[in-house]
Amino acid sequence: MNRLRQLSGLLLALALPIAAPCLADAKAVGDVLESPAMRILNAERAVFTDLARAGERLVAAGERGLVLLSDDNGQHWRQASVPVSVGLTAVQFVDARTGWAVGHAGVVLATTDAGETWTLQLDGRRAARLELEAARRELPLATDAEAAEARVQVAERLVEEGADKPFLALDFSDARQGLVVGAYGLAFRTGDGGATWQSAVGAIDNPMGLHLYAVARQGRDWLLAGEQGYLARSRDGQRFEALQSPYEGTFFTLASRADGSLLIGGLKGHAFVLAPGADLAEALPVAAPVSFSDAVRLADGRTLLVNQAGGLFASLPGRLVPALPPTGKPLSGAVQAADGSLVLAGFTGLSRLPLPAVSPSE
């Protein structure tokens, strides 16, 4: 399990420098899981990995448990109360008050007050125990005894190694049903808003334990994307079957388009479109050889892909076109504010592009 330090995955690479000092040993992991995020000055200049809308409020998640809130479309920010100090990798809200964030050390945080305060629902130690219990419980029922026994052995190592595996993505369909995924194929679902969690590892066709970087819904279907071109789909929200991959490189982001198709972004500017019901995604011409890190659906129906050179590309039929000049800053996340402006997250903090700048170049 030590290949965590050798990941080629972009999102994990973003988070590792933040978390490495904290995850040096089990004691350090315990410290960050039990230590609230520190209050810092000029927090908006810290490293941030993701952004979300909570009604008209913006919520940014980043290093060392930092969560910032803005009620003026990203012009000013203030720090929220967070009970852990691990790097956060993704955040989502299902309504103006109810949201979740995931991150390193296997943390899942929840809020019911629009991000003002957060509670810890799951951590890597408990997640490892849940996976071991599930692997042992499902062992006698397995059709592939060798694979099932290998899963038990992997789960035993997870327990031994402690809370050093990150969650990298999440998707909640409502205030109760959600799925979180991460490194080594780890996946957990809840049906009660996170009061309880169950391992979903055994329900995903991922025998190599490939890292899962993105999860999204396409109509009634659920889609997963990860390293080495991994794609999987669930028709019932329970069992995921691997899809034929159009590409051997890692995928980092999934986003729906107005036509119902799913936009997939990955390494070196490779992007694909999966049409509703299709089994194979179609490639888009590479617009720039820079890895994509996030995608955002705009109010006007366009979907933008964000890359690590600070570029934003609009997804049009059969192609990607620059939506505006590159910012010159590595970007990890984007969200459209209530006033239509675009708010961006990355290594250099949070920034805002006014509405007039957000228009596609034909």
Salt bridges, closest charged atoms under 4 A:
ASP31 OD2 - LYS27 NZ 3.61
GLU63 OE1 - ARG64 NH1 2.85
ASP71 OD1 - ARG57 NE 2.74
ASP71 OD2 - ARG78 NH2 3.36
ASP72 OD2 - HIS76 ND1 2.55
GLU116 OE2 - ARG57 NH1 3.04
GLU116 OE2 - ARG78 NH2 2.63
ASP123 OD1 - ARG125 NE 3.86
GLU131 OE2 - ARG151 NE 2.83
GLU138 OE1 - ARG151 NH1 2.58
GLU156 OE2 - ARG136 NH2 3.47
GLU161 OE1 - LYS165 NZ 2.76
ASP164 OD1 - LYS165 NZ 2.29
ASP171 OD1 - ARG217 NE 2.64
ASP221 OD2 - ARG235 NH1 2.55
GLU227 OE2 - ARG3 NH1 3.51
GLU227 OE2 - HIS211 NE2 3.63
ASP259 OD2 - ARG257 NH2 2.98
ASP279 OD1 - ARG233 NH2 2.42
ASP300 OD2 - ARG302 NE 2.85
ASP339 OD2 - ARG352 NH2 2.60
GLU362 OE1 - ARG319 NH2 3.50
